[in-house]
Amino acid sequence: MKKILAFSGSNSPKSINQQLLIAAVNKVHKHNDVKLIQLSDYIVPIYSPIIEEKGIPKPIKELFQLFTEAEGFMIASPEHNGLPSSFFKNIIDWLSRIDQRFFGDKPVVLMSTSPGVTGGASHLQILEKLLPIWGGKISGIYSLGDFNNKFDISNSSILDPSENAKLDKNVKTLIQ
């Protein structure tokens, strides 16, 4: 049984990436210890060296402890103008002030979705290059385009069987 930390890089209460993450968590939670968190619960100011002089915010220390305890990560990241969200970037900035390799050389499954056809794939390429710098070992990458037609929010599931199989394959790389 693996201890997995799962979160979305969105601060929106109606995040479609959070919905995708729930579908992914549902695939592995029965045989693993999955902790699904809301990053928006970790309220911190926008990173600045001047603010850091006062110390690392307590919510970031608490989040870093969860990262330390996890054996793997599931991350659903929204794409904003071809990049990860500024909200997620801010969390990364703060975590990296404690330890540049805050993922601790542990496996990470990255995923994204969007109403458009690319499913946030552009920024996943960026994160794929950056995660190893932060100590993340990419074990899977998945993007779901056309979210509104391929996802059933009421059941937290992907409607398209081939897309569902792709998510299943990527998520299972984390627990092997």
Secondary structure, 3 states (H helix, E strand, C coil): CCEEEEEECCCCCCCHHHHHHHHHHHHHHHHCEEEECCHHHCCCCCCCHHHHCCCCCHHHHHHHHHHHHCCEEEEECCEECCEECHHHHHHHHHHHHHCCCCCCCEEEEEEEECCCCCCCHHHHHHHHHHHHHHCEEEEEEEEECCHHHHEEHHHCEECCHHHHHHHHHHHHHHHC
